[in-house]
C-alpha cells in the first residue's frame, strides 16, 4: 500500500476485557494491487467491498465509538471520487 496519512486518532483507558489503554490510529492508504493476503491466524475472511456496502453492515450500534470510526473511514474512502 501507499500511505497517504492519518485522519483520526482515539485513545481509551480501561478498555476491553483486560481493562488496559487502547490506542487506535485511522490511516488512509492506497492499494497498489487488488490482491489481498489473509493472515490465517487472525482473519476468518477478507475481501474488497464498496465503501457504502461496508458502511451499512450491522456490525456496531449506531452512535458507538466504533460506528463513528467506521463512518470516518468510509468518508475518507469516498473523498475525491467523482
N, C-alpha and C positions, 0 to 999 in steps of 0.2 A: 504494500500500500504506500501511497504518498501522503504523508502527514500534512494537514492543512492548518491545524490549530486547535486550541482548547476553547470551547464555548460555554462550558459550565463546570461547576465545582460544588460538591456537597460534602459536609463533614457532620457525622452524627456520633454522639457519645453514648456509651452503654447500649450499643446496637446488637441485634441478633441474639441467638441463644448463649453466646459466650460473653455478652454484655461488655464488649470492647469498642474502642473507637473505630469507626468505619469511614474511610475517605474514598470518594468517587470523583474522577475527572471525566467529563464528557468531551471527547475529542472528535474532530472531523477529519476523515481521511478519504482519499480517493483510491478505489481498487485499480490495480494495474492490469489485472486479468479478471475473468468471471469465475475462475476456478476457486473452489473452497476446499481447504484441507481440514477435516474434522479431527479434533483431539478426542480420541475414543474414550479416554479415562474421565472426561468431563462433560461430553455432549452426547445426547441421545440422537439428535438430528440437527442439521443446519441446512439452510437454503437461502437463496436470494428471493426477496419478495418486494412488491411495490410498497413504497412508504405508507401510502394510505391504507393498504391492507394490514400492514403491521400496526398502524395506529389504532385500528378498530378491533384488534384482538382483545378478548375479555380477560386479560392477564391480571391487571391491577385495579383496585377500586378507584373510581373516578375521584380526583382531587387528592389522592395519596401522593407521597413524595416520589415514588417510582412512576406513577402515572404522569406526573408533571415532567420528570426527566425524560420519559419516553416521548412525550409531546415535543419537548425541546429538540430531541434527536430527529424527529420527523420534520419539524420546521427547518432544521439545518439541511436535511437531505433534499428538501424541496426547493431551497433557496437557489436562485439562478437558473431554474428550469423554465423554459418558455412554453 
